[in-house]
Amino acid sequence: MKTIDLYVCEVCGKESRVLATMEEHEEMCKKEQALKIKREKTYKKELEYFCSQLDLDNIQDVINDYVGKMFDDHFDNITINVYYNENASNTHCAPIGGVENWHRKPDLPKGYPGFVGRIKGTYSKKGKTLSTYSGSFGMNYAIPVHTGTGGGGGNTWEYDVTLFLSDFDKLTSRVARMLLELA
C-alpha cells in the first residue's frame, strides 16, 4: 500500500500533494482572510466616505480610493456615460433606504431621481480575471454603485449603472446646480 503525503490549507481546507504549492496557497489565503476581516470592520465608514465623495468628474479616483482600501487593488481607464433621469427605475435596485419595485406595484415608488447609463473599465488584479474578483464580481459589492446588465472578461468590464441621487451628496448638489442654471 502506498502512503501519500497530503498538505491541507489551515484557512480554507484546500488539499495539495505539493508542499511548495500549498505554502504559496496558504500565504495568499491568509492575506485574503485578513483583508476580509478588515473589509468587515471598515465597510460602513468607507461606504459613507465613498457616497460623500463620488461625482461624475472624479469617479475613477473615488472608486480606486475605495477599492484600494477595501480590496488592496485598483481599476484602470474607468469611464462613465450617464444621463439624468428624474425617475430612474427601481425594478432591480433602489437607493439606500429605498424599496425595489420589481412588480411595479401601484402603492410603491416606481423610480427615484438619479443618473442612468454605462460604466466600464479595465481590471488588473494579478492572477485573477474580472469574473473571479470578490466572488462573482457583482460590482454592487466591489464598488458601491448599482450595476445591471453587463460583464467582463480578460481584463475589461462594462455594466449598466444607476447612481441614485439620495445615495451621493455631490451628485445631489450637481443636479441642484443644473436645475438652477435652467431656471
ZAMARGU-4260 file (C-alpha; in steps of 0.2 Angstrom, whole numbers, plus 5000, padded with zeros to 4 digits):
<rodrens>
0) 5000/5000/5000 | 5006/5017/4996 | 5007/5032/5008 | 5003/5049/5000 | 5008/5065/5010
5) 4994/5077/5008 | 4995/5096/5013 | 4980/5105/5019 | 4977/5124/5020 | 4974/5129/5038
10) 4962/5143/5032 | 4951/5135/5019 | 4955/5117/5019 | 4961/5115/5001 | 4972/5100/4999
15) 4988/5098/4988 | 5002/5084/4987 | 5015/5098/4983 | 5021/5107/4999 | 5028/5122/4989
20) 5011/5124/4981 | 5001/5123/4997 | 5013/5135/5006 | 5010/5148/4992 | 4991/5145/4993
25) 4990/5146/5012 | 5000/5163/5012 | 4988/5170/4999 | 4973/5163/5009 | 4979/5171/5025
30) 4981/5188/5016 | 4963/5186/5009 | 4957/5182/5026 | 4965/5197/5034 | 4958/5208/5020
35) 4940/5201/5023 | 4941/5205/5041 | 4947/5222/5038 | 4933/5225/5025 | 4920/5219/5038
40) 4927/5231/5051 | 4928/5246/5039 | 4914/5244/5027 | 4902/5256/5034 | 4914/5270/5036
45) 4922/5268/5019 | 4904/5267/5011 | 4899/5283/5019 | 4915/5292/5013 | 4913/5284/4995
50) 4895/5291/4995 | 4900/5308/5001 | 4914/5310/4988 | 4908/5302/4972 | 4904/5314/4957
55) 4904/5311/4939 | 4921/5321/4937 | 4931/5311/4950 | 4923/5293/4948 | 4940/5284/4944
60) 4949/5292/4959 | 4935/5289/4971 | 4932/5271/4965 | 4951/5267/4966 | 4952/5275/4983
65) 4938/5264/4989 | 4944/5248/4980 | 4962/5251/4987 | 4956/5252/5005 | 4944/5238/5004
70) 4952/5226/4992 | 4970/5232/4990 | 4968/5234/4971 | 4963/5246/4958 | 4954/5248/4941
75) 4961/5257/4926 | 4953/5268/4912 | 4936/5269/4921 | 4923/5279/4911 | 4905/5283/4914
80) 4892/5288/4901 | 4876/5293/4910 | 4861/5304/4909 | 4850/5312/4922 | 4833/5303/4925
85) 4820/5310/4937 | 4813/5293/4938 | 4827/5280/4937 | 4820/5263/4938 | 4819/5253/4954
90) 4814/5237/4947 | 4831/5229/4951 | 4839/5241/4964 | 4835/5255/4975 | 4844/5269/4984
95) 4849/5266/5002 | 4833/5266/5012 | 4823/5264/4997 | 4812/5250/4990 | 4814/5240/4975
100) 4798/5238/4964 | 4800/5223/4953 | 4782/5220/4950 | 4778/5239/4948 | 4765/5239/4962
105) 4755/5254/4962 | 4757/5258/4981 | 4777/5258/4979 | 4788/5271/4971 | 4791/5267/4953
110) 4808/5275/4952 | 4820/5288/4961 | 4830/5303/4954 | 4847/5298/4948 | 4859/5295/4934
115) 4857/5280/4922 | 4869/5274/4909 | 4885/5263/4907 | 4901/5261/4917 | 4917/5252/4910
120) 4935/5250/4914 | 4949/5238/4915 | 4954/5227/4929 | 4972/5222/4933 | 4972/5211/4949
125) 4987/5200/4947 | 4982/5182/4944 | 4963/5185/4943 | 4951/5190/4930 | 4936/5201/4932
130) 4924/5187/4934 | 4933/5180/4949 | 4935/5196/4958 | 4927/5196/4975 | 4916/5180/4971
135) 4905/5184/4956 | 4912/5202/4954 | 4894/5208/4955 | 4900/5226/4956 | 4887/5230/4969
140) 4899/5223/4982 | 4916/5228/4974 | 4910/5246/4971 | 4895/5253/4980 | 4885/5258/4964
145) 4870/5249/4957 | 4875/5239/4941 | 4864/5229/4930 | 4867/5220/4913 | 4885/5218/4908
150) 4900/5208/4912 | 4918/5206/4908 | 4932/5195/4903 | 4951/5195/4902 | 4954/5212/4910
155) 4939/5223/4904 | 4922/5225/4911 | 4906/5235/4907 | 4889/5237/4916 | 4873/5246/4915
160) 4874/5258/4931 | 4862/5268/4941 | 4868/5281/4953 | 4853/5287/4964 | 4854/5305/4970
165) 4850/5301/4988 | 4865/5290/4989 | 4878/5303/4983 | 4879/5320/4991 | 4889/5328/4976
170) 4878/5321/4963 | 4863/5329/4973 | 4872/5346/4973 | 4876/5344/4954 | 4858/5342/4949
175) 4853/5356/4960 | 4866/5367/4951 | 4860/5361/4934 | 4841/5365/4939 | 4846/5382/4945
180) 4855/5386/4928 | 4840/5380/4919 | 4828/5391/4929
</rodrens>
